[in-house]
Amino acid sequence: MSTLRKRSILLAGHATSVALEPEFWAVLDSWAKTEGLSLAGLMQKLDAGRGRRPLASACRVAALERTARHAAT
């Protein structure tokens, strides 16, 4: 079982931390690189579109959706 890894980021001028499994961080890191964004930049996009969902959950869902899209192509 993977252990959660916590990373600190600045969102909307506020420091926050997000704890995810390393596998999710790997997808998010790769995604950010592909988009030419920093990880913080990608997280800001995910934060803006998450609605009432917790940020960690929004990151996991977005990573799963991206992985599924790429697997289908």
N, C-alpha and C positions, 0 to 999 in steps of 0.2 A: 504494500500500500504506500502511495506517495505521501510525503509530508508537505504541508502547505508552506509556501515561500511567500514572505511578506515583502512588498516593495512600497516605497514611499513616493508619491507623486504630488505635483501641485496642480489643482483643478480650480479654476475660477478664483485664483488668488489664495486658495486655502490648501494647506498641506493635509494630505490624507494618505492612508495606507490601504493596500488591497492584498489580501492573502488568497493565493491560488495554488493549485498543484503545478509542478514544474512543466507538465505536458501542456497546460493551458498557456503558461508564460511563453513556451517555445512557439506556439501558434501565433500568439500576439506579437512577439518579437519579429517573427518572419513576416507577418502581415504588415507591420509598421515599416519594415525595411523595403518591402515590395512597393508600398505606397509612397516611399520617400519621406516618411514621417518619423519623428522620434516616437518612442513608446508613449511619452506624455501626450504628444499630439494625437495619437490614435485613441488613447484613453479619454481625451477631451471629447472626441467625436462620439465615442460610446456613451460617455456620461450625458452628453446633450440629447441623445436619443433613447435613453433608458426608461423614461417615464418614472413610475413609482417603484420599479424593480431595483433591488440593491445592486450597487455597482459590481460587486464580485459575481453575482448571478448574471448580470448583463454581459460581463466579459466572457463567462463560460458559454452562454448561449450564442453569443456572436462568434466565438471561436469554433463552436460545433457547427454552426450554420456555414461559416466560411469553409471549413474542412469538408462538409457535405457537398457544397457547391463545386469545389475543386475535384472531389472524387467522382462527381457525375459527369465531368467533362473529359 
